[in-house]
Amino acid sequence: MNLQLSAPIPLAVQTAYITHPIYLQHDTGAGHPESYKRLLAIEERLKGSDLYEQLTHYQAPLATDEQLQRAHGKNYLHNIEADAPATESDTVYLDQDTRMSFHSLEAAKRAAGAVVLATELVLSKEVAHAFCAVRPPGHHAKRNRSMGFCIYNNVMVGIYHALANGINRVALLDFDVHHGNGSENIIGDDERILFCSTFQHPYYPNEPFNNNEHLICSGLPSGAGSAEFRNEVRTRWIPSLDKFQPEMIFVSAGFDAHHDDQLAGLNFTTEDYGWIAQVIAGVAGKYCDNRVISTLEGGYNTDSLATSVEIYLRNMAK
């Protein structure tokens, strides 16, 4: 499969690429699947193509306390700060999967800050789309609990920044192999947000999930692949999006449902990520002036992660 495009991406659909060197210093420990190698693989893949120079590059700022408090409780934020390692040699486990090293607090604040910056760039029309290549990921972080490699819920911090700055209706689309339970927890009954999620079920976090007019949760059985994924998007996501007519779209972009990713049991293909990018871009063009912000969640096979991110970015900007 040839992922190269001969024509440059037009300015009208310019994409911001937001990351920061501190993410590489978030040390999760030897053998942990959520490794700095994930971001290195993505960057190497993009730099080896024509795409890298067509992106507009930014470094992520720190999220402020005010921005974080829109998605998280004050006591939770205080405890994260208080528990963060004080020296290079210290390690703190927030749960059995979520480890903080000395640089993790800054990395987490800049992961959330990346989505805030993306929101501001898109709202100001400096770019049409943004992709936040961040770690730690965020969609398992609840209002008052870290879990599943996640400290702050990066995408929800960005969504509430958009809602605080003139946007009234936001769609959050989540296609990770794991359910974005933290995002659903924070959204609660906030009907300004339409949440559409596909994930393997039963599988981590294996919590109850809701289905109603603004929470569209599709648990897929182990072994499900392109047909099942695309059917859920066509029959459930798109009708809900057409009814809701979002003013802005955020994406929790997890690439661990790929058939080469051994952490779980779904069988998506690289082409599925190009397809979903085209679907999202089509909805964004119809309802919200192309405004799409994507932030990296899962994806632990570095080869399939890197190729999937590339095709996703290419198809988002077509």
Secondary structure by P-SEA (a helix, b strand, c coil): ccccccccccccbbbbbbbccccccccccccccccaaaaaaaaaaaaaccccccbbbbbbccccaaaaaacccaaaaaaaaaaccccccbbbbcccccccccaaaaaaaaaaaaaaaaaaaaaaccccbbbbbcccccccccccccccccccaaaaaaaaaaaaccccbbbbbbbccccaaaaaaaacccccbbbbbbbbccccccccccccccbbbbbbcccccaaaaaaaaaccaaaaaaaacccbbbbcccccccccccccbbbbcaaaaaaaaaaaaaaaaaccccbbbbbbccccaaaaaaaaaaaaaaaaac
